[in-house]
């Protein structure tokens, strides 16, 4: 992880829809769906993973079950996942802060999806530009 920064100028000229279309139409590189989104970067589609893709009992074995094999045991689940009491406490504290109203929270909440980047801080520079610092490693 490395801290990266970007600066936006809120007074910069913006393009109209027609100007954007014109720029796309005059581009020399061909844009295709296949080359714009790799299979690894897209979500798994409905029915793409089925019983034939999973080893028999793999999920049940990984999670841990009670003696009757039907119910999850929270202690064995936590142990299997390597979750500690400190991690649980930190998660609860974050959940409580996230539950606050946006204007009462007092920090910037970032919730990037897979392939996106966490925002670390946002400021307005002395020159009036919007500056954002972010983690350069995608989630």
SVG drawing of the C-alpha trace seen along z (x, -y; Angstrom):
<svg xmlns="http://www.w3.org/2000/svg" viewBox="-29 -30 33 66">
<polyline fill="none" stroke="black" stroke-width="0.4" points="0.0,0.0 1.2,-3.5 -0.5,-6.8 -1.4,-8.5 -2.9,-11.9 -5.0,-13.5 -6.3,-17.1 -9.5,-18.2 -10.2,-21.7 -13.9,-22.5 -13.6,-25.4 -12.4,-23.3 -14.4,-23.4 -16.7,-20.5 -17.7,-18.7 -21.2,-18.6 -22.7,-15.2 -22.2,-16.0 -18.5,-16.9 -18.0,-13.6 -19.6,-11.6 -17.5,-13.5 -14.3,-12.6 -15.3,-9.0 -16.2,-8.9 -12.9,-10.5 -10.8,-8.1 -8.4,-5.9 -8.5,-2.9 -11.4,-0.5 -13.3,0.0 -15.0,3.4 -16.7,5.0 -14.4,8.0 -11.3,5.8 -12.7,3.3 -13.7,5.8 -11.6,8.9 -13.4,12.0 -11.5,11.6 -12.8,8.1 -16.5,8.8 -18.9,10.3 -19.8,14.0 -23.0,14.3 -26.0,16.3 -25.5,20.0 -21.8,19.7 -20.8,21.6 -22.6,24.8 -22.2,28.1 -19.8,29.4 -17.4,26.5 -17.2,27.2 -15.6,30.2 -18.2,32.3 -18.6,30.9 -15.9,28.3 -17.9,25.4 -19.2,27.4 -15.7,28.6 -14.2,25.1 -16.9,23.5 -17.1,26.2 -20.4,27.6 -22.2,29.0 -22.3,32.8 -25.5,33.1 -23.8,31.5 -26.6,29.0 -25.9,25.9 -22.9,23.7 -21.0,23.3 -19.9,19.7 -16.8,20.6 -15.6,23.1 -16.5,20.7 -14.5,17.9 -11.6,20.3 -11.7,21.6 -11.7,18.0 -9.0,16.9 -11.1,14.2 -10.0,12.9 -11.9,11.1 -10.0,7.9 -11.1,8.1 -14.7,8.5 -14.5,5.5 -12.9,3.4 -15.7,4.5 -18.4,3.5 -16.9,0.1 -16.7,-0.5 -20.3,0.7 -21.4,-1.8 -19.6,-4.7 -20.9,-3.8 -24.5,-3.8 -24.2,-7.5 -25.8,-10.0 -23.5,-11.3 -23.3,-14.8 -22.7,-13.5 -20.1,-10.8 -17.1,-13.1 -15.1,-11.1 -15.3,-10.2 -16.8,-6.7 -15.3,-4.8 -16.9,-1.7 -15.2,-0.7 -16.3,2.3 -13.9,4.9 -11.3,3.2 -11.9,-0.2 -9.6,-2.2 -10.1,-3.3 -10.2,-7.1 -8.0,-8.0 -8.6,-11.8 -10.2,-14.7 -9.2,-18.3 -9.6,-21.6 -6.3,-23.2 -5.4,-26.9 -5.8,-27.3 -9.4,-26.1 -8.7,-22.7 -10.2,-19.4 -7.4,-17.0 -8.0,-13.4 -5.5,-10.9 -6.2,-7.2 -4.6,-3.8 -3.1,-2.7 -4.0,0.9 -7.5,1.9 -9.9,3.7"/>
</svg>
